[in-house]
Amino acid sequence: MKKQLPLLLVMIFCSLQLSAQDTLKTVKVESTRKSILKSFTVTGNTSVMTSKELLKAACCNLAESFETNPSIDVNFSDALTGTKQIKMLGLTSPYLMITEENIPSVRGASQAYGLSFTPGTWVESIQITKGAGSVVNGYESISGQINTELLKPLNDIPFFLNAYGSTDSRYELNTHFNKKISTNWATSLFVHGNTRVAKNDQNGDGFLDNPLGKQINLLNRWQYTNPDSGLVSFFSVKYMNDEKQTGEVNFNKDRDKMTTNFWGSEINSERFDFSSKVGYIFKDIPNQSIGFQNAYSSHRQTSYFGLNTYDIKQSSYYSNLIFNSIISNIKNKFAAGLNFTSDQYQEFVNALDYSRIDNSAGSFFEYTYDNQDNFSVILGGRVDYHNRLGVFATPRLHLRYNPWENGVIRFSAGRGKRAANIFAENQQLFASSRQFEILDTKGKIYGLDPEIAWNYGVSFGQKFVLFGKKADVGLDFYRTDFQNQAVVDLFESPQKVAFYNLKGKSFANSLQVDFNMELMKHLDLRTAYKYYDISTDYLSGTYQRPLQAKHRFFANVEYATHISEEGQQWRMDATVNWFGKQQLPNTATNVEVDRLPEFSPSFSTLNMQITLQQSRNFEMYFGGENIGNYRQRKAILGAMNPFGANFDTSIIYAPVFGQMFYAGMRLKIR
């Protein structure tokens, strides 16, 4: 029975679109040396970022954990908040399903800043799935899924400390306390705090390059495991408070708030989360288990951007019941279940009330066939009822075939549907003089119809030996076709943003080719080229998706010395990103000084980190981001007249701050 218990954790809580045995195979096939795990026997196109990969950069929060991963694009969302947004297959995070231990986490009110609310040191691993996800996890996933696994109390060490400081005046402290109460019970307490108190204006435009702010983040987890009964459970309580102030350098919030003395902004967020997961393996029935997930969250944001105000509170409840079993033998498996989601929004945009209640209930069934050799297929479907979206079906398909040794071909297809939260997902536009216009009024979500898209993908992977060294190559192509889309139109006029239902075609093509090789012992190279063709029919014509490079190149070099008997080791990493030109929003009618070209110039960035592990319990790290000091020349339009018609901080295609260096230390007590 003890041998079956880890399988339960994987089956119920770590499964994406994969079956329980698929996920387990990832652990069996891959070497523990690798920092990114890829399995050729898993049905879906999934990679796992381990804790080793997360140590390659400072990884202060989840949004900053993908800098060394070629599958995820990381960009700044605006010129003021320093917030990083992620994209997969060329589509922004609202089209991703982002979960924490397979419970939806970043969605709705938290879409803009939610990735910065999970400290990087809390993360055990990150599972990244390209394309349509599993129907077990819901109907909203369109371009992929990112699932974060947190540290487990029964496996964690008694104490961990991480301290961090950077030249942009950001300071962080993370402490983890872990206690094994008994053989079956363990608990962890995570405490995170960060602050930035100094003002920085490197480009001299009179605005802060990074916000002033502070965050306190607390998490208490409990884990119960009973090998004799087959019962395992997790309970988590989290509290987070985040405060940001940005705007002109001379802005004083006590004196200038909501006045035209100086332009300023405050974004204050408070969040409470509770989640529980209970799983049971049937002792007398092999390969059968049941799991029950429940989560409640309350997210409140109060904010103003100059003279614009935006307040939102979201209270959410999520419940998912999952039953796993087999049909006749282990080659035929299935997962079935029911889930319910309720979201209550209190949303105010410049005093206009957009409050609403969204409820949905659904059932799903997912069948998996795996011949235990070279072929597997996952066919899933779900039916949901939503009080605004109606009754609808969500089909998903995943295929895997190994034509020869160390080679794999995968195919996936699936449908996704979602209600676009147009204000929460586009908050950067409040920090501008644009007028918000909703052109459609007959839909049930802000007057708009729900977004519907189909995603199709094919991928190929091959491992081989080159010059006596291990290497692998991968190629994947994905296409997303929108049947309907909540179009965010920045091409009509630089003085407004228009929201409306798609009037023509909208699609996203994504091609990625990656090559990885062990150049020599302890020296690894990871490279990727990405091509995006993302086009939408706007009212004024067909354009590429703004602020999305059509061509990107990524390279990461990792070197690590041998670990001595005393536990000493040097680790060095360097990451280069090259960004091709990007389509920029229309600024042609602005005065000449506040105009931008139709396309941005291409540019590159370099990040590096050196880690000195002095023992198995203590290490120091030093690093730099954007070491080449490339900065967007004109980050804020109308900076000299922030209350004028041309003011806009949202057209950001490159770094604003310039070079940033940091240092930190990690201490463990085992």
Sequence and secondary structure as in RCSB ss.txt:
>XXXX:A:sequence
MKKQLPLLLVMIFCSLQLSAQDTLKTVKVESTRKSILKSFTVTGNTSVMTSKELLKAACCNLAESFETNPSIDVN
FSDALTGTKQIKMLGLTSPYLMITEENIPSVRGASQAYGLSFTPGTWVESIQITKGAGSVVNGYESISGQINTEL
LKPLNDIPFFLNAYGSTDSRYELNTHFNKKISTNWATSLFVHGNTRVAKNDQNGDGFLDNPLGKQINLLNRWQYT
NPDSGLVSFFSVKYMNDEKQTGEVNFNKDRDKMTTNFWGSEINSERFDFSSKVGYIFKDIPNQSIGFQNAYSSHR
QTSYFGLNTYDIKQSSYYSNLIFNSIISNIKNKFAAGLNFTSDQYQEFVNALDYSRIDNSAGSFFEYTYDNQDNF
SVILGGRVDYHNRLGVFATPRLHLRYNPWENGVIRFSAGRGKRAANIFAENQQLFASSRQFEILDTKGKIYGLDP
EIAWNYGVSFGQKFVLFGKKADVGLDFYRTDFQNQAVVDLFESPQKVAFYNLKGKSFANSLQVDFNMELMKHLDL
RTAYKYYDISTDYLSGTYQRPLQAKHRFFANVEYATHISEEGQQWRMDATVNWFGKQQLPNTATNVEVDRLPEFS
PSFSTLNMQITLQQSRNFEMYFGGENIGNYRQRKAILGAMNPFGANFDTSIIYAPVFGQMFYAGMRLKIR
>XXXX:A:secstr
 TTTHHHHHHHHHS SSS HHHHHHHHHHS TT SEEE SSSSS EEEEEHHHHTTS   BGGGTTTT TTSEEE
ES SSS  EEEEETTEEGGGEEEEETTEE S GGGTTTGGGGSBGGGEEEEEEEESS  GGG S  SSEEEEEEE
  TTTS SEEEEEEEETTSEEEEEEEEEEE SSSEEEEEEEEEEEE S   TT SSB SS EEEEEEEEEEEEEE
ETTTTEEEEEEEEEEEEEEEEEBTT  HHHHTTSSSS EEEEEEEEEEEEEEEEEE TTSTT EEEEEEEEEEEE
EEEEETTEEEEEEEEEEEEEEEEEEESSSTTEEEEEEEEEEEEEEEEEETTEE  EEEEEEEEEEEEEEE SSSE
EEEEEEEEEEETTTEEEEEEEEEEEE  STTEEEEEEEEEEEE   TTGGGGGGGSBS EEEE   SSSBTTB  
EEEEEEEEEEEEEEEETTEEEEEEEEEEEEEEEE EEEE SS TTEEEEEE  S EEEEEEEEEEEEEEETTEEE
EEEEEEEEEEEEETTEEEE TT BSEEEEEEEEEE    TT  EEEEEEEEEEE  BB    TTS GGG   SB 
  EEEEEEEEEEEEETTEEEEEEEESTT    S  SBTTTSTTSTT B     S SS  EEEEEEEEEE 
